[in-house]
């Protein structure tokens, strides 16, 4: 799973441009399950277990990552862009990016400090004031390499460091995809459905469709969530802590979770000696927000990997939390399939 995580995090795949990620996932699950690709581009997979399931269980993770899209080229050959998903301008200035299918290298540029008005020096620059420099001499040359509508993704090396930490782009939510690939390639106790969904970062769109198609009784969303275990954050402000296991949500901005599933997940983790922790702040949202409203309603659970610096080129998590999250998901899928 560690090797799969490294490979899949390195792939480009902003919302609506998940093709390369999808092809990679298919190469890893083919022969281990039956699968189909829906009209939006999500993968719906069915894994036969040792026993038929009493209840239909769906496990979901999204393939897409935040990034940018080309909206124009100015007369000097600099690329203008719009964000795809929620990106904080502060974290991208000066970062390396790659553009389009040819992976054209670029750097996110900003107006030089000596040209900035004194009154604006302490302000965070707007995204409209930023540009991407690909080294073109003018608009005509730039358009030989870059086209409108092409994706822009962060360039960020996958690095293992410190005491079991990992740094990479797109850990949100390629960690969930890696866990689901690992589960599909393993022996499962019960039949199970898997949704590798598209376009989560721009409105939970892919999961809305896959949940309708699968029509599950229960769903488990495999995600990442903000770990604010940093200086000056205390108590519930930390949200969750790297190294303390998968984070179980009781509520976020898109879903109020079934309290029985929340309690059951923590109980099962304790019984099986799997590290787990509650997510202690109502923040963020994920595909559970779409899935729980599908058809006549679906009972949902979210298990997230605590991750620092989400939606940046340098997400940081602990590999052991990915393992514990996978183990919680597997145990709860068995529990829900047979209850």
GUDREN-777979 format. One record per residue (C-alpha): residue number from 1; x, y, z. Coordinates in Angstrom, 1 decimal. Layout:
! GUDREN-777979
<votor pos="NUM" x="X" y="Y" z="Z"/>
...
! end
This chain:
! GUDREN-777979
<votor pos="1" x="0.0" y="0.0" z="0.0"/>
<votor pos="2" x="2.9" y="2.4" z="0.7"/>
<votor pos="3" x="4.2" y="2.0" z="-2.9"/>
<votor pos="4" x="0.7" y="2.5" z="-4.3"/>
<votor pos="5" x="0.3" y="5.6" z="-2.2"/>
<votor pos="6" x="3.6" y="7.1" z="-3.5"/>
<votor pos="7" x="2.6" y="6.4" z="-7.1"/>
<votor pos="8" x="-0.9" y="7.6" z="-7.0"/>
<votor pos="9" x="-0.1" y="10.8" z="-5.1"/>
<votor pos="10" x="2.4" y="11.7" z="-7.8"/>
<votor pos="11" x="-0.3" y="11.6" z="-10.6"/>
<votor pos="12" x="-2.1" y="14.7" z="-11.9"/>
<votor pos="13" x="-5.8" y="14.7" z="-11.5"/>
<votor pos="14" x="-7.7" y="17.9" z="-10.6"/>
<votor pos="15" x="-11.5" y="17.8" z="-10.4"/>
<votor pos="16" x="-12.9" y="17.0" z="-13.9"/>
<votor pos="17" x="-9.5" y="15.8" z="-15.1"/>
<votor pos="18" x="-9.1" y="12.5" z="-13.2"/>
<votor pos="19" x="-8.4" y="10.3" z="-16.3"/>
<votor pos="20" x="-4.7" y="9.5" z="-15.4"/>
<votor pos="21" x="-5.6" y="8.6" z="-11.8"/>
<votor pos="22" x="-8.6" y="6.5" z="-13.0"/>
<votor pos="23" x="-6.4" y="4.5" z="-15.5"/>
<votor pos="24" x="-3.9" y="3.9" z="-12.7"/>
<votor pos="25" x="-6.5" y="2.6" z="-10.3"/>
<votor pos="26" x="-8.0" y="0.3" z="-12.9"/>
<votor pos="27" x="-4.5" y="-1.2" z="-13.6"/>
<votor pos="28" x="-4.3" y="-2.1" z="-9.9"/>
<votor pos="29" x="-7.8" y="-3.5" z="-9.3"/>
<votor pos="30" x="-8.4" y="-5.3" z="-12.6"/>
<votor pos="31" x="-8.8" y="-9.0" z="-12.0"/>
<votor pos="32" x="-9.6" y="-8.5" z="-8.3"/>
<votor pos="33" x="-13.2" y="-7.2" z="-8.8"/>
<votor pos="34" x="-15.9" y="-6.3" z="-11.3"/>
<votor pos="35" x="-16.0" y="-2.6" z="-12.2"/>
<votor pos="36" x="-17.7" y="0.0" z="-14.4"/>
<votor pos="37" x="-17.1" y="3.7" z="-15.2"/>
<votor pos="38" x="-20.1" y="5.9" z="-15.0"/>
<votor pos="39" x="-20.9" y="8.9" z="-17.2"/>
<votor pos="40" x="-19.1" y="11.4" z="-14.9"/>
<votor pos="41" x="-15.9" y="9.2" z="-14.9"/>
<votor pos="42" x="-16.2" y="7.6" z="-11.4"/>
<votor pos="43" x="-15.2" y="3.9" z="-10.9"/>
<votor pos="44" x="-17.8" y="1.7" z="-9.3"/>
<votor pos="45" x="-16.3" y="-1.6" z="-8.3"/>
<votor pos="46" x="-17.9" y="-4.7" z="-6.8"/>
<votor pos="47" x="-15.7" y="-7.1" z="-4.8"/>
<votor pos="48" x="-17.0" y="-10.6" z="-4.1"/>
<votor pos="49" x="-16.4" y="-11.6" z="-0.5"/>
<votor pos="50" x="-16.4" y="-15.0" z="1.2"/>
<votor pos="51" x="-20.1" y="-14.5" z="2.1"/>
<votor pos="52" x="-23.0" y="-12.5" z="0.7"/>
<votor pos="53" x="-23.7" y="-9.3" z="2.6"/>
<votor pos="54" x="-27.0" y="-8.9" z="4.5"/>
<votor pos="55" x="-26.7" y="-5.2" z="3.9"/>
<votor pos="56" x="-25.2" y="-3.4" z="0.9"/>
<votor pos="57" x="-22.1" y="-1.5" z="2.0"/>
<votor pos="58" x="-20.4" y="1.1" z="-0.1"/>
<votor pos="59" x="-16.9" y="2.5" z="0.6"/>
<votor pos="60" x="-16.0" y="5.7" z="-1.1"/>
<votor pos="61" x="-12.9" y="7.9" z="-1.7"/>
<votor pos="62" x="-12.4" y="10.7" z="-4.2"/>
<votor pos="63" x="-9.8" y="10.6" z="-7.0"/>
<votor pos="64" x="-9.6" y="14.4" z="-7.6"/>
<votor pos="65" x="-7.2" y="16.9" z="-6.1"/>
<votor pos="66" x="-7.4" y="20.7" z="-5.8"/>
<votor pos="67" x="-5.5" y="22.7" z="-8.3"/>
<votor pos="68" x="-6.0" y="25.3" z="-11.1"/>
<votor pos="69" x="-7.2" y="25.6" z="-14.6"/>
<votor pos="70" x="-5.8" y="27.8" z="-17.4"/>
<votor pos="71" x="-8.1" y="30.8" z="-18.2"/>
<votor pos="72" x="-5.9" y="33.0" z="-20.3"/>
<votor pos="73" x="-2.5" y="34.1" z="-21.4"/>
<votor pos="74" x="-1.4" y="37.8" z="-21.3"/>
<votor pos="75" x="0.7" y="39.7" z="-23.8"/>
<votor pos="76" x="3.9" y="38.9" z="-22.0"/>
<votor pos="77" x="3.3" y="35.1" z="-22.1"/>
<votor pos="78" x="2.2" y="34.8" z="-18.4"/>
<votor pos="79" x="-0.6" y="32.2" z="-17.7"/>
<votor pos="80" x="-3.7" y="33.4" z="-15.9"/>
<votor pos="81" x="-5.7" y="30.8" z="-14.0"/>
<votor pos="82" x="-8.7" y="30.0" z="-11.8"/>
<votor pos="83" x="-8.7" y="27.7" z="-8.7"/>
<votor pos="84" x="-10.3" y="24.3" z="-8.9"/>
<votor pos="85" x="-11.4" y="23.5" z="-5.4"/>
<votor pos="86" x="-10.5" y="25.4" z="-2.2"/>
<votor pos="87" x="-6.9" y="26.7" z="-2.3"/>
<votor pos="88" x="-5.5" y="29.3" z="0.0"/>
<votor pos="89" x="-3.5" y="31.9" z="-2.0"/>
<votor pos="90" x="-0.8" y="32.0" z="0.8"/>
<votor pos="91" x="0.3" y="28.5" z="0.3"/>
<votor pos="92" x="1.0" y="28.6" z="-3.5"/>
<votor pos="93" x="3.2" y="31.7" z="-4.1"/>
<votor pos="94" x="6.5" y="30.7" z="-5.6"/>
<votor pos="95" x="5.5" y="27.0" z="-6.0"/>
<votor pos="96" x="6.3" y="24.8" z="-8.9"/>
<votor pos="97" x="3.5" y="23.6" z="-11.0"/>
<votor pos="98" x="2.9" y="21.5" z="-14.1"/>
<votor pos="99" x="0.4" y="22.3" z="-16.9"/>
<votor pos="100" x="-1.6" y="20.1" z="-19.2"/>
<votor pos="101" x="-0.9" y="16.7" z="-20.7"/>
<votor pos="102" x="2.7" y="17.6" z="-21.6"/>
<votor pos="103" x="3.5" y="18.6" z="-18.0"/>
<votor pos="104" x="4.8" y="22.0" z="-19.0"/>
<votor pos="105" x="6.8" y="23.3" z="-15.9"/>
<votor pos="106" x="5.9" y="26.7" z="-14.5"/>
<votor pos="107" x="6.3" y="28.8" z="-11.3"/>
<votor pos="108" x="3.6" y="30.8" z="-9.6"/>
<votor pos="109" x="4.7" y="34.4" z="-9.7"/>
<votor pos="110" x="3.7" y="37.5" z="-7.8"/>
<votor pos="111" x="4.3" y="41.3" z="-8.3"/>
<votor pos="112" x="7.8" y="42.2" z="-7.1"/>
<votor pos="113" x="7.8" y="43.8" z="-3.6"/>
<votor pos="114" x="9.3" y="47.1" z="-4.9"/>
<votor pos="115" x="6.2" y="47.5" z="-7.1"/>
<votor pos="116" x="3.7" y="46.9" z="-4.4"/>
<votor pos="117" x="2.0" y="49.9" z="-2.7"/>
<votor pos="118" x="3.1" y="50.4" z="0.9"/>
<votor pos="119" x="-0.6" y="50.1" z="2.0"/>
<votor pos="120" x="-0.8" y="46.6" z="0.3"/>
<votor pos="121" x="2.5" y="45.1" z="1.5"/>
<votor pos="122" x="0.9" y="43.3" z="4.5"/>
<votor pos="123" x="-2.1" y="42.1" z="2.5"/>
<votor pos="124" x="-2.5" y="38.6" z="1.1"/>
<votor pos="125" x="-2.5" y="39.0" z="-2.7"/>
<votor pos="126" x="-5.6" y="38.0" z="-4.5"/>
<votor pos="127" x="-5.5" y="35.1" z="-7.0"/>
<votor pos="128" x="-6.3" y="37.6" z="-9.8"/>
<votor pos="129" x="-2.9" y="39.3" z="-9.2"/>
<votor pos="130" x="-1.0" y="36.0" z="-9.5"/>
<votor pos="131" x="0.3" y="34.4" z="-12.7"/>
<votor pos="132" x="2.3" y="31.4" z="-13.8"/>
<votor pos="133" x="5.6" y="31.9" z="-15.5"/>
<votor pos="134" x="6.5" y="29.2" z="-18.1"/>
<votor pos="135" x="9.5" y="31.0" z="-19.5"/>
<votor pos="136" x="7.7" y="32.2" z="-22.7"/>
<votor pos="137" x="8.7" y="35.4" z="-24.3"/>
<votor pos="138" x="5.2" y="36.4" z="-25.3"/>
<votor pos="139" x="1.6" y="35.3" z="-25.7"/>
<votor pos="140" x="2.2" y="33.7" z="-29.1"/>
<votor pos="141" x="5.0" y="31.5" z="-27.8"/>
<votor pos="142" x="3.1" y="30.5" z="-24.6"/>
<votor pos="143" x="0.1" y="29.4" z="-26.6"/>
<votor pos="144" x="2.3" y="26.9" z="-28.5"/>
<votor pos="145" x="2.6" y="25.0" z="-25.2"/>
<votor pos="146" x="-0.5" y="25.8" z="-23.1"/>
<votor pos="147" x="-4.2" y="25.9" z="-24.0"/>
<votor pos="148" x="-7.3" y="27.3" z="-22.3"/>
<votor pos="149" x="-9.0" y="24.7" z="-20.0"/>
<votor pos="150" x="-5.8" y="22.7" z="-19.3"/>
<votor pos="151" x="-5.3" y="21.5" z="-15.8"/>
<votor pos="152" x="-2.6" y="22.9" z="-13.5"/>
<votor pos="153" x="-1.4" y="20.7" z="-10.7"/>
<votor pos="154" x="1.2" y="21.2" z="-8.0"/>
<votor pos="155" x="4.6" y="19.7" z="-8.4"/>
<votor pos="156" x="5.6" y="18.1" z="-5.1"/>
<votor pos="157" x="8.0" y="15.3" z="-4.4"/>
<votor pos="158" x="6.7" y="12.4" z="-2.3"/>
<votor pos="159" x="9.0" y="12.3" z="0.8"/>
<votor pos="160" x="9.2" y="10.2" z="3.9"/>
<votor pos="161" x="10.7" y="12.1" z="6.9"/>
<votor pos="162" x="10.9" y="12.3" z="10.6"/>
<votor pos="163" x="9.2" y="9.6" z="12.7"/>
<votor pos="164" x="7.0" y="8.0" z="10.1"/>
<votor pos="165" x="5.7" y="11.1" z="8.4"/>
<votor pos="166" x="4.9" y="11.5" z="4.6"/>
<votor pos="167" x="4.9" y="14.7" z="2.6"/>
<votor pos="168" x="3.2" y="14.9" z="-0.8"/>
<votor pos="169" x="0.6" y="16.7" z="-2.9"/>
<votor pos="170" x="-2.8" y="15.1" z="-3.2"/>
<votor pos="171" x="-2.8" y="13.0" z="0.0"/>
<votor pos="172" x="-6.4" y="14.3" z="0.0"/>
<votor pos="173" x="-7.7" y="11.9" z="-1.1"/>
<votor pos="174" x="-5.3" y="9.6" z="-2.8"/>
<votor pos="175" x="-4.7" y="8.1" z="0.7"/>
<votor pos="176" x="-8.3" y="6.9" z="0.6"/>
<votor pos="177" x="-7.9" y="5.6" z="-2.9"/>
<votor pos="178" x="-4.8" y="3.6" z="-1.9"/>
<votor pos="179" x="-6.7" y="2.1" z="1.1"/>
<votor pos="180" x="-9.5" y="1.0" z="-1.2"/>
<votor pos="181" x="-7.2" y="-0.5" z="-3.7"/>
<votor pos="182" x="-5.5" y="-2.4" z="-0.9"/>
<votor pos="183" x="-8.9" y="-3.7" z="0.4"/>
<votor pos="184" x="-10.0" y="-4.7" z="-3.1"/>
<votor pos="185" x="-6.8" y="-6.7" z="-3.6"/>
<votor pos="186" x="-7.3" y="-8.5" z="-0.3"/>
<votor pos="187" x="-9.7" y="-11.2" z="0.8"/>
<votor pos="188" x="-12.9" y="-9.7" z="2.2"/>
<votor pos="189" x="-15.4" y="-11.4" z="4.5"/>
<votor pos="190" x="-18.5" y="-10.0" z="2.7"/>
<votor pos="191" x="-19.4" y="-8.6" z="-0.7"/>
<votor pos="192" x="-18.7" y="-4.9" z="-0.9"/>
<votor pos="193" x="-19.1" y="-2.0" z="-3.3"/>
<votor pos="194" x="-16.4" y="0.6" z="-3.9"/>
<votor pos="195" x="-16.7" y="4.1" z="-5.4"/>
<votor pos="196" x="-13.6" y="5.9" z="-6.6"/>
<votor pos="197" x="-15.5" y="9.2" z="-7.2"/>
<votor pos="198" x="-14.7" y="12.3" z="-9.3"/>
<votor pos="199" x="-15.2" y="16.0" z="-8.6"/>
<votor pos="200" x="-15.4" y="16.0" z="-4.8"/>
<votor pos="201" x="-13.4" y="19.2" z="-4.4"/>
<votor pos="202" x="-16.0" y="21.2" z="-6.4"/>
<votor pos="203" x="-19.2" y="20.0" z="-4.8"/>
<votor pos="204" x="-19.3" y="16.3" z="-4.0"/>
<votor pos="205" x="-20.6" y="15.6" z="-7.5"/>
<votor pos="206" x="-19.2" y="12.2" z="-8.4"/>
<votor pos="207" x="-20.4" y="10.5" z="-5.2"/>
<votor pos="208" x="-23.9" y="11.9" z="-5.7"/>
<votor pos="209" x="-24.1" y="9.8" z="-8.8"/>
<votor pos="210" x="-22.3" y="6.7" z="-7.6"/>
<votor pos="211" x="-24.4" y="6.5" z="-4.5"/>
<votor pos="212" x="-27.6" y="6.7" z="-6.6"/>
<votor pos="213" x="-26.3" y="3.9" z="-8.8"/>
<votor pos="214" x="-25.2" y="1.6" z="-6.0"/>
<votor pos="215" x="-28.1" y="2.4" z="-3.7"/>
<votor pos="216" x="-26.3" y="1.2" z="-0.5"/>
<votor pos="217" x="-27.8" y="0.7" z="2.9"/>
<votor pos="218" x="-24.6" y="1.9" z="4.6"/>
<votor pos="219" x="-21.6" y="3.9" z="3.3"/>
<votor pos="220" x="-18.1" y="4.5" z="4.7"/>
<votor pos="221" x="-16.3" y="7.5" z="3.3"/>
<votor pos="222" x="-12.5" y="7.2" z="3.5"/>
<votor pos="223" x="-11.0" y="10.7" z="3.7"/>
<votor pos="224" x="-8.3" y="13.0" z="5.1"/>
<votor pos="225" x="-9.1" y="15.8" z="7.5"/>
<votor pos="226" x="-7.3" y="18.7" z="9.1"/>
<votor pos="227" x="-4.8" y="17.9" z="11.8"/>
<votor pos="228" x="-4.1" y="21.1" z="13.6"/>
<votor pos="229" x="-1.7" y="19.5" z="16.1"/>
<votor pos="230" x="0.7" y="22.4" z="15.8"/>
<votor pos="231" x="2.0" y="25.2" z="18.0"/>
<votor pos="232" x="-0.7" y="27.2" z="20.0"/>
<votor pos="233" x="-3.5" y="24.8" z="19.1"/>
<votor pos="234" x="-5.0" y="23.2" z="22.2"/>
<votor pos="235" x="-7.8" y="20.8" z="23.0"/>
<votor pos="236" x="-10.6" y="20.5" z="20.4"/>
<votor pos="237" x="-8.9" y="23.2" z="18.3"/>
<votor pos="238" x="-6.4" y="20.5" z="17.2"/>
<votor pos="239" x="-9.3" y="18.7" z="15.4"/>
<votor pos="240" x="-7.2" y="15.5" z="15.4"/>
<votor pos="241" x="-3.7" y="14.4" z="16.0"/>
<votor pos="242" x="-1.1" y="12.7" z="13.7"/>
<votor pos="243" x="-0.2" y="9.4" z="15.1"/>
<votor pos="244" x="-3.4" y="8.8" z="17.1"/>
<votor pos="245" x="-5.2" y="6.8" z="14.4"/>
<votor pos="246" x="-8.1" y="7.3" z="12.0"/>
<votor pos="247" x="-10.4" y="10.2" z="12.9"/>
<votor pos="248" x="-14.1" y="9.4" z="13.2"/>
<votor pos="249" x="-16.5" y="12.3" z="12.5"/>
<votor pos="250" x="-19.7" y="13.1" z="14.5"/>
<votor pos="251" x="-20.5" y="16.2" z="12.4"/>
<votor pos="252" x="-19.0" y="18.4" z="9.7"/>
<votor pos="253" x="-20.3" y="21.2" z="7.6"/>
<votor pos="254" x="-22.1" y="18.8" z="5.2"/>
<votor pos="255" x="-23.3" y="15.9" z="7.4"/>
<votor pos="256" x="-24.6" y="15.2" z="10.9"/>
<votor pos="257" x="-23.5" y="11.6" z="11.3"/>
<votor pos="258" x="-25.5" y="8.7" z="12.7"/>
<votor pos="259" x="-24.5" y="8.7" z="16.3"/>
<votor pos="260" x="-24.8" y="4.9" z="16.5"/>
<votor pos="261" x="-22.3" y="4.4" z="13.7"/>
<votor pos="262" x="-20.0" y="7.0" z="15.3"/>
<votor pos="263" x="-20.0" y="5.2" z="18.6"/>
<votor pos="264" x="-19.8" y="1.8" z="17.0"/>
<votor pos="265" x="-16.7" y="2.7" z="15.0"/>
<votor pos="266" x="-14.9" y="3.8" z="18.2"/>
<votor pos="267" x="-16.0" y="0.7" z="20.0"/>
<votor pos="268" x="-14.9" y="-1.7" z="17.2"/>
<votor pos="269" x="-11.6" y="0.1" z="17.0"/>
<votor pos="270" x="-11.1" y="-0.3" z="20.7"/>
<votor pos="271" x="-12.1" y="-4.0" z="20.7"/>
<votor pos="272" x="-9.7" y="-4.8" z="17.9"/>
<votor pos="273" x="-6.9" y="-2.7" z="19.3"/>
<votor pos="274" x="-6.9" y="-0.3" z="16.3"/>
<votor pos="275" x="-5.9" y="3.3" z="17.0"/>
<votor pos="276" x="-8.8" y="5.7" z="16.5"/>
<votor pos="277" x="-9.8" y="9.2" z="17.7"/>
<votor pos="278" x="-12.9" y="11.4" z="17.4"/>
<votor pos="279" x="-12.6" y="14.4" z="15.1"/>
<votor pos="280" x="-13.2" y="17.2" z="17.7"/>
<votor pos="281" x="-14.3" y="20.1" z="15.6"/>
<votor pos="282" x="-17.2" y="20.7" z="13.2"/>
<votor pos="283" x="-15.3" y="21.7" z="10.1"/>
<votor pos="284" x="-14.9" y="20.7" z="6.5"/>
<votor pos="285" x="-17.1" y="18.3" z="4.6"/>
<votor pos="286" x="-16.8" y="15.3" z="2.2"/>
<votor pos="287" x="-18.7" y="13.0" z="0.0"/>
<votor pos="288" x="-20.8" y="11.8" z="3.0"/>
<votor pos="289" x="-22.7" y="15.1" z="2.5"/>
<votor pos="290" x="-24.0" y="13.9" z="-0.9"/>
<votor pos="291" x="-24.2" y="10.1" z="-0.1"/>
<votor pos="292" x="-26.4" y="10.4" z="2.9"/>
<votor pos="293" x="-29.1" y="12.2" z="0.9"/>
<votor pos="294" x="-29.1" y="9.7" z="-2.0"/>
<votor pos="295" x="-32.4" y="8.0" z="-2.9"/>
<votor pos="296" x="-34.3" y="7.2" z="0.4"/>
<votor pos="297" x="-31.3" y="8.1" z="2.5"/>
<votor pos="298" x="-28.1" y="6.3" z="3.5"/>
<votor pos="299" x="-26.5" y="5.8" z="6.9"/>
<votor pos="300" x="-22.9" y="7.1" z="6.6"/>
<votor pos="301" x="-19.7" y="7.0" z="8.5"/>
<votor pos="302" x="-16.5" y="8.9" z="7.7"/>
<votor pos="303" x="-13.0" y="7.7" z="8.7"/>
<votor pos="304" x="-10.3" y="10.2" z="8.0"/>
<votor pos="305" x="-6.5" y="10.3" z="8.0"/>
<votor pos="306" x="-5.2" y="13.2" z="10.1"/>
<votor pos="307" x="-3.4" y="15.4" z="7.7"/>
<votor pos="308" x="-1.6" y="18.7" z="8.2"/>
<votor pos="309" x="-1.6" y="21.5" z="5.5"/>
<votor pos="310" x="-4.5" y="20.1" z="3.5"/>
<votor pos="311" x="-5.1" y="21.6" z="0.0"/>
<votor pos="312" x="-1.5" y="22.6" z="-0.3"/>
<votor pos="313" x="1.4" y="21.3" z="-2.3"/>
<votor pos="314" x="2.8" y="19.8" z="0.9"/>
<votor pos="315" x="0.2" y="17.7" z="2.8"/>
<votor pos="316" x="1.7" y="15.8" z="5.7"/>
<votor pos="317" x="0.4" y="12.7" z="7.5"/>
<votor pos="318" x="1.7" y="9.6" z="9.3"/>
<votor pos="319" x="1.7" y="6.4" z="7.4"/>
<votor pos="320" x="0.6" y="4.5" z="10.5"/>
<votor pos="321" x="-2.7" y="6.5" z="10.5"/>
<votor pos="322" x="-3.4" y="5.4" z="6.9"/>
<votor pos="323" x="-3.0" y="1.8" z="8.1"/>
<votor pos="324" x="-5.2" y="2.2" z="11.1"/>
<votor pos="325" x="-7.8" y="4.0" z="9.0"/>
<votor pos="326" x="-7.8" y="1.1" z="6.6"/>
<votor pos="327" x="-8.2" y="-1.4" z="9.4"/>
<votor pos="328" x="-11.2" y="0.6" z="10.9"/>
<votor pos="329" x="-12.9" y="0.8" z="7.5"/>
<votor pos="330" x="-12.4" y="-3.0" z="6.9"/>
<votor pos="331" x="-13.7" y="-3.9" z="10.4"/>
<votor pos="332" x="-16.7" y="-1.5" z="10.1"/>
<votor pos="333" x="-17.6" y="-2.8" z="6.6"/>
<votor pos="334" x="-17.8" y="-6.3" z="8.0"/>
<votor pos="335" x="-19.9" y="-5.1" z="10.9"/>
<votor pos="336" x="-22.3" y="-3.2" z="8.7"/>
<votor pos="337" x="-22.6" y="-5.9" z="6.1"/>
<votor pos="338" x="-23.7" y="-8.5" z="8.7"/>
<votor pos="339" x="-25.7" y="-6.5" z="11.2"/>
! end
